[in-house]
Each structure stands twice: as C-alpha cells, then as structure tokens.
C-alpha cells in the first residue's frame, strides 16, 4: 500500500511539474542580441565594425559621450518639419545618406544608446534601422549613458569624425502599416493593435493635442513607460515584459501593430515586441493620422491599467 501511494504521489508531482512548466512564459524566441549590456559594449568598444550612436540633446553629447560615439537626432531620420506628419519615415535615399555619414557599412554592428532618459527616441532609431534591413545587426545599450557612467566606464568630449562609407538599404515595407491596414485588421483574430500612450490618452481623458480623444477601437493598452524600470530606464526582464503582453490579451503567435501619438513611443513597444519574438509592425502615422480622419472610428474607455 505504501509503495502504491508513493507511485501515485510521484505521478502527481510529475503532472504538477509539467503543468507549471507549460504555464511559464516562453523565452526561446527572445532576441537577446537586441539588448546589450555595458560590459558587452566595453569589450567591443574598439571593434572596427562597431558604429556607436548617441541619442539626446546635442549639449549632452558635447558634455560627455562614450568614446567613438556619433550624435544622431530624430531630425536626421524623419521627414522635414512642415512636410508630412510630425515624425514620419523619409525616403530611403535620405536615410541612406544619413547613416553613411555615420560610417555605416553592410558589415557594421550598431549600438544605439540614450543620454539621460531619451529612451523612445533611441528605439525610434532602432526601428528605422530595422526598416532598412539592419535590425539583426543593431542593439540598444541597456540603461544608456547613465548606466555606463554609473559603472565608471570612460566618457569623452572628443569627437571622432566618422569615415564616409556605403551600405545597401534593404527596406522592409511590411514593418510599416498605415490607416487602411489597421482599419482592415481591427478585430481580426491573430492580430493585436497596441496603444503605447499613457493611460489618460488611451481612455480619452485627455486628447493630447489631437483632434479627437480616445483610442483606435479594439486596441489594447500597453503604456511605453511600463516597459522599462522607472529608476534606471533599463528594460524589464523578458518574463515581465511578456506578462504585459499576455495581460493585454496578446497571444504568443499573434502579429502586433503598435501606435502612439506620432510613432515615437510606439517604437519602444515595437522594439520590445520584436525582442520577445512577435511579428511586429508600427503604424507610422499613429493617432496623429488616425484622429485626423473623420471617417475612422475612435472610442473612449472608462478605465484602463496605469
């Protein structure tokens, strides 16, 4: 009788373990190379293939930057003010000229980092490089310049002029979606529309200088600020990030399309979706485009997660 009880107990233990394992978030699809540590960068700082880009105020770059870093700003990778939307992908030829100025080649290994708290502009640079076909060769430095400096790693005021190089853009237009695509996929199974704005804009409590307040119907809220640690701006763990997607109703094999006000905050949600292995897209026009179209529906919510 004791032997029979032991066998039963063992079987229940195995079943419990199997159930626990099945319930754990899948991590096999995580693209670990998309986020690099300060130690990794320190080891590769003198690699000939490294292209290092700092995002932030020019005055911050002039005051201190990682040796070898070039300064990049959103104006370098967007349509000129007054033409098109506030922040929008420009023609490929303009992007090609911009990144060749920074020394980019087809063999480059690119690392982007922010000064202070410029997290979403940094992810917008990543999205642009991903669109050009360089996403698999590009990473974001976890914690940016503050993390680098906190560890006593070297900074400089010396500006090294990058050698003009040449690279081959391979634009992946499928990564960028428009209002027509979003409208036709609002309630389609297997596709999740994700709103990266703060909750008050998602609910419609505030319009955020948009013609209409609220969100795209059926969109789920994952505020961009929930993706990084508040005190350090380092990315949360893969399991914690995946839990945010799961809580928003995103299934493991869903395709996702992110949006925000103008396509900047959405790029951080896009980056995390790519990091977690989702098939990710970005609505470049975002709510700026959607809310200006009176033929497209907007809805409000009573409440949402913070």
MARMARDO-567152 format. One line per field, with one value per residue (C-alpha): residue number from 1; residue in three letters; x, y, z. Coordinates in Angstrom, 1 decimal. Layout:
BEGIN
n	[NUM,...]
res	[ALA,...]
px	[X,...]
py	[Y,...]
pz	[Z,...]
END
This chain:
BEGIN
n	[1,2,3,4,5,6,7,8,9,10,11,12,13,14,15,16,17,18,19,20,21,22,23,24,25,26,27,28,29,30,31,32,33,34,35,36,37,38,39,40,41,42,43,44,45,46,47,48,49,50,51,52,53,54,55,56,57,58,59,60,61,62,63,64,65,66,67,68,69,70,71,72,73,74,75,76,77,78,79,80,81,82,83,84,85,86,87,88,89,90,91,92,93,94,95,96,97,98,99,100,101,102,103,104,105,106,107,108,109,110,111,112,113,114,115,116,117,118,119,120,121,122,123,124,125,126,127,128,129,130,131,132,133,134,135,136,137,138,139,140,141,142,143,144,145,146,147,148,149,150,151,152,153,154,155,156,157,158,159,160,161,162,163,164,165,166,167,168,169,170,171,172,173,174,175,176,177,178,179,180,181,182,183,184,185,186,187,188,189,190,191,192,193,194,195,196,197,198,199,200,201,202,203,204,205,206,207,208,209,210,211,212,213,214,215,216,217,218,219,220,221,222,223,224,225,226,227,228,229,230,231,232,233,234,235,236,237,238,239,240,241,242,243,244,245,246,247,248,249,250,251,252,253,254,255,256,257,258,259,260,261,262,263,264,265,266,267,268,269,270,271,272,273,274,275,276,277,278,279,280,281,282,283,284,285,286,287,288,289,290,291,292,293,294,295,296,297,298,299,300,301,302,303,304,305,306]
res	[UNK,UNK,UNK,UNK,UNK,UNK,UNK,UNK,UNK,UNK,UNK,UNK,UNK,UNK,UNK,UNK,UNK,UNK,UNK,UNK,UNK,UNK,UNK,UNK,UNK,UNK,UNK,UNK,UNK,UNK,UNK,UNK,UNK,UNK,UNK,UNK,UNK,UNK,UNK,UNK,UNK,UNK,UNK,UNK,UNK,UNK,UNK,UNK,UNK,UNK,UNK,UNK,UNK,UNK,UNK,UNK,UNK,UNK,UNK,UNK,UNK,UNK,UNK,UNK,UNK,UNK,UNK,UNK,UNK,UNK,UNK,UNK,UNK,UNK,UNK,UNK,UNK,UNK,UNK,UNK,UNK,UNK,UNK,UNK,UNK,UNK,UNK,UNK,UNK,UNK,UNK,UNK,UNK,UNK,UNK,UNK,UNK,UNK,UNK,UNK,UNK,UNK,UNK,UNK,UNK,UNK,UNK,UNK,UNK,UNK,UNK,UNK,UNK,UNK,UNK,UNK,UNK,UNK,UNK,UNK,UNK,UNK,UNK,UNK,UNK,UNK,UNK,UNK,UNK,UNK,UNK,UNK,UNK,UNK,UNK,UNK,UNK,UNK,UNK,UNK,UNK,UNK,UNK,UNK,UNK,UNK,UNK,UNK,UNK,UNK,UNK,UNK,UNK,UNK,UNK,UNK,UNK,UNK,UNK,UNK,UNK,UNK,UNK,UNK,UNK,UNK,UNK,UNK,UNK,UNK,UNK,UNK,UNK,UNK,UNK,UNK,UNK,UNK,UNK,UNK,UNK,UNK,UNK,UNK,UNK,UNK,UNK,UNK,UNK,UNK,UNK,UNK,UNK,UNK,UNK,UNK,UNK,UNK,UNK,UNK,UNK,UNK,UNK,UNK,UNK,UNK,UNK,UNK,UNK,UNK,UNK,UNK,UNK,UNK,UNK,UNK,UNK,UNK,UNK,UNK,UNK,UNK,UNK,UNK,UNK,UNK,UNK,UNK,UNK,UNK,UNK,UNK,UNK,UNK,UNK,UNK,UNK,UNK,UNK,UNK,UNK,UNK,UNK,UNK,UNK,UNK,UNK,UNK,UNK,UNK,UNK,UNK,UNK,UNK,UNK,UNK,UNK,UNK,UNK,UNK,UNK,UNK,UNK,UNK,UNK,UNK,UNK,UNK,UNK,UNK,UNK,UNK,UNK,UNK,UNK,UNK,UNK,UNK,UNK,UNK,UNK,UNK,UNK,UNK,UNK,UNK,UNK,UNK,UNK,UNK,UNK,UNK,UNK,UNK,UNK,UNK,UNK,UNK,UNK,UNK,UNK,UNK,UNK,UNK,UNK,UNK]
px	[0.0,2.8,4.5,1.3,0.9,4.5,3.8,0.6,2.5,5.3,2.8,1.0,4.4,5.3,1.9,2.3,5.8,4.6,1.7,4.0,6.4,3.7,2.4,5.8,6.3,8.1,11.6,13.0,12.0,13.7,16.1,18.8,21.2,18.8,19.8,23.5,25.0,27.6,30.1,29.4,29.9,33.1,34.6,33.7,34.3,37.3,35.9,36.4,32.8,31.2,29.0,28.0,25.2,24.1,20.6,19.7,20.4,23.5,24.6,24.6,26.7,29.1,29.4,30.1,29.7,31.1,34.4,33.8,30.1,28.4,25.5,22.2,18.8,15.3,15.5,18.2,15.8,12.4,10.6,11.4,9.1,6.2,6.1,4.0,3.4,5.4,7.5,7.5,9.9,11.5,12.6,15.2,17.7,17.7,18.2,21.0,22.8,22.3,23.7,26.5,27.6,27.9,30.1,27.6,28.5,26.9,29.2,28.6,27.5,25.4,24.7,22.4,22.2,20.5,21.8,19.7,16.1,15.8,14.5,11.8,13.9,16.5,14.0,12.8,16.4,16.3,13.0,14.4,17.4,15.2,13.1,16.3,17.2,19.7,17.6,19.6,22.8,21.5,21.2,20.2,22.5,20.6,20.4,22.1,24.8,23.6,24.3,27.7,28.7,27.4,29.9,32.8,33.3,35.1,33.5,35.0,34.3,36.5,34.5,35.9,34.8,33.3,34.6,32.0,31.1,28.5,25.8,23.0,19.5,17.0,13.8,11.2,8.0,5.9,7.1,5.3,1.5,-1.0,-4.6,-6.1,-4.1,-5.1,-8.7,-9.0,-7.4,-9.1,-10.9,-9.1,-8.0,-4.3,-3.6,-3.3,-3.4,-1.4,-1.6,1.7,0.5,-0.1,-3.4,-5.0,-4.7,-5.9,-9.0,-9.8,-9.4,-7.0,-6.8,-3.0,-3.4,-5.2,-8.4,-10.3,-9.6,-9.6,-8.1,-8.5,-11.3,-10.3,-6.8,-5.2,-3.2,0.5,1.9,5.5,6.6,5.7,8.4,11.5,12.4,11.4,14.6,17.1,15.3,16.7,14.4,12.4,13.0,11.8,9.2,7.9,7.6,5.8,3.4,2.4,1.6,-0.3,-2.3,-3.3,-4.7,-1.8,-1.3,2.1,1.7,-0.2,1.1,1.1,0.9,1.9,0.9,1.1,0.8,3.3,5.1,7.9,6.6,5.2,8.7,9.6,6.6,7.6,11.2,10.0,7.6,10.5,12.7,10.1,9.8,6.4,5.8,5.8,4.7,4.4,1.6,3.9,1.1,-0.2,-3.0,-1.9,-3.0,-6.0,-7.7,-7.5,-9.5,-13.2,-14.2,-12.3,-13.8,-12.4,-13.6,-13.2,-12.8,-13.9,-10.6,-7.5,-4.3,-1.9]
py	[0.0,2.4,1.6,2.3,5.6,6.6,5.9,8.0,10.8,10.7,10.8,13.8,15.5,14.9,16.2,19.3,20.0,19.6,21.9,24.5,24.3,24.7,27.8,29.6,32.3,31.1,32.6,30.6,33.3,36.2,38.0,38.6,40.3,43.3,44.5,44.7,45.3,47.9,45.1,43.8,47.2,47.8,44.6,45.5,49.3,49.1,46.7,48.0,47.1,49.0,52.0,53.7,56.3,58.6,60.0,63.1,66.8,67.9,69.7,66.4,64.8,67.6,67.4,63.6,60.6,57.1,57.2,56.8,57.6,59.8,62.1,61.4,63.1,62.4,65.2,63.1,60.2,61.8,64.0,67.7,69.7,71.0,68.2,65.1,64.2,65.4,62.2,60.0,57.8,59.8,58.4,55.7,57.8,60.3,57.6,56.1,59.4,59.9,56.5,56.6,59.8,57.9,55.3,52.5,49.6,46.3,44.7,47.2,46.2,49.1,50.0,52.9,54.5,57.4,60.3,60.8,59.5,59.6,56.0,56.3,58.4,55.7,53.0,55.1,55.0,51.2,50.9,53.0,50.7,47.6,49.1,49.4,45.8,46.2,45.2,42.0,44.0,46.7,46.8,49.2,49.7,48.7,51.7,54.0,56.5,56.8,53.1,53.4,56.3,54.8,51.9,54.3,53.5,56.0,59.1,61.8,65.1,64.2,63.9,61.4,62.2,59.0,58.0,58.3,54.8,53.0,50.4,48.7,49.5,46.6,48.3,46.0,47.9,45.2,46.6,49.8,49.9,52.6,53.5,51.3,48.2,49.0,49.6,46.3,44.3,45.9,42.7,40.1,37.0,36.7,40.5,42.8,46.6,48.0,51.6,52.7,56.0,56.8,55.6,59.0,59.4,55.8,56.3,59.7,61.5,63.8,64.4,65.2,67.9,65.5,66.4,63.6,62.0,58.2,55.2,53.1,50.6,47.2,48.4,47.3,49.5,48.8,52.2,52.6,53.6,50.1,48.5,49.9,50.2,53.6,54.4,53.1,53.0,49.5,47.0,44.8,41.1,39.1,37.3,40.6,42.1,39.0,39.2,42.7,41.4,38.5,40.7,42.8,39.8,39.2,35.6,34.0,33.7,37.0,39.7,43.1,46.6,49.4,53.1,56.2,59.9,60.3,57.0,57.6,55.9,53.2,52.4,51.2,48.9,47.7,47.1,45.0,43.1,42.2,41.4,38.9,37.3,38.7,39.5,43.3,46.3,50.0,52.3,55.2,57.8,56.7,58.6,61.8,60.3,58.3,61.0,63.5,61.2,61.8,58.6,56.4,55.5,56.5,55.1,56.0,53.8,54.3,53.0,51.0,49.8,52.5]
pz	[0.0,0.8,-2.5,-4.4,-2.6,-3.5,-7.1,-7.1,-5.3,-7.9,-10.8,-9.3,-8.8,-12.4,-13.6,-11.4,-12.7,-16.3,-15.7,-14.1,-17.0,-19.5,-17.7,-17.8,-20.4,-23.5,-23.7,-26.6,-29.1,-27.2,-29.4,-26.8,-29.1,-29.4,-25.9,-24.9,-21.5,-20.6,-20.1,-23.6,-25.1,-23.1,-24.6,-28.1,-28.0,-30.3,-32.8,-36.3,-37.2,-34.4,-35.1,-31.9,-31.9,-29.0,-28.9,-26.9,-26.7,-28.5,-25.4,-23.5,-26.3,-26.2,-22.4,-22.4,-24.6,-25.0,-26.9,-30.6,-30.5,-33.1,-32.4,-34.1,-33.7,-34.9,-37.5,-39.2,-39.8,-40.3,-42.9,-42.6,-40.4,-42.4,-44.9,-44.0,-40.4,-37.4,-37.2,-40.3,-42.2,-45.0,-48.4,-48.3,-50.1,-47.3,-44.7,-46.7,-46.8,-43.1,-42.0,-44.5,-42.8,-39.6,-41.2,-41.6,-43.9,-44.7,-42.1,-39.3,-35.8,-34.5,-30.9,-30.0,-26.6,-24.9,-22.8,-19.7,-20.4,-24.2,-24.4,-27.0,-29.5,-29.2,-30.1,-33.0,-34.4,-33.9,-35.8,-38.7,-38.9,-38.7,-41.6,-43.6,-43.0,-40.2,-37.2,-36.7,-36.6,-34.2,-30.4,-27.7,-24.7,-21.6,-19.3,-21.8,-20.9,-17.2,-16.7,-18.4,-16.3,-13.0,-13.5,-14.0,-17.6,-19.8,-21.4,-23.5,-25.2,-28.2,-31.4,-33.8,-37.3,-38.9,-42.3,-45.0,-46.0,-48.1,-47.3,-49.1,-47.7,-47.9,-46.8,-45.3,-46.1,-44.3,-41.0,-41.6,-41.7,-42.5,-41.5,-44.2,-42.9,-39.3,-40.2,-42.0,-39.1,-36.1,-35.0,-37.0,-35.0,-34.6,-34.9,-31.9,-32.2,-29.3,-27.9,-26.4,-25.0,-21.3,-20.0,-19.8,-23.6,-24.3,-22.2,-23.8,-20.5,-22.3,-26.1,-26.2,-28.8,-31.1,-32.9,-31.1,-27.8,-27.2,-29.0,-32.0,-31.5,-30.2,-29.4,-26.2,-23.9,-23.0,-22.0,-23.1,-19.6,-18.3,-20.4,-18.5,-14.9,-13.6,-11.7,-14.3,-17.7,-18.1,-19.8,-17.6,-17.7,-20.7,-18.5,-17.0,-20.5,-21.9,-19.0,-20.0,-23.5,-22.1,-19.7,-22.7,-24.4,-26.9,-27.7,-28.3,-32.1,-32.7,-35.1,-33.4,-34.7,-32.3,-32.4,-30.1,-30.7,-33.6,-33.8,-31.2,-28.1,-30.3,-31.4,-27.9,-27.8,-31.3,-30.1,-27.1,-29.3,-31.7,-28.7,-27.4,-30.9,-32.0,-35.7,-35.1,-37.2,-36.5,-37.6,-38.6,-38.8,-35.4,-33.7,-35.3,-38.6,-37.3,-35.3,-38.2,-40.4,-39.6,-41.4,-38.9,-35.6,-32.2,-28.9,-25.2,-22.2,-18.6,-17.2,-18.1,-16.5,-15.3]
END
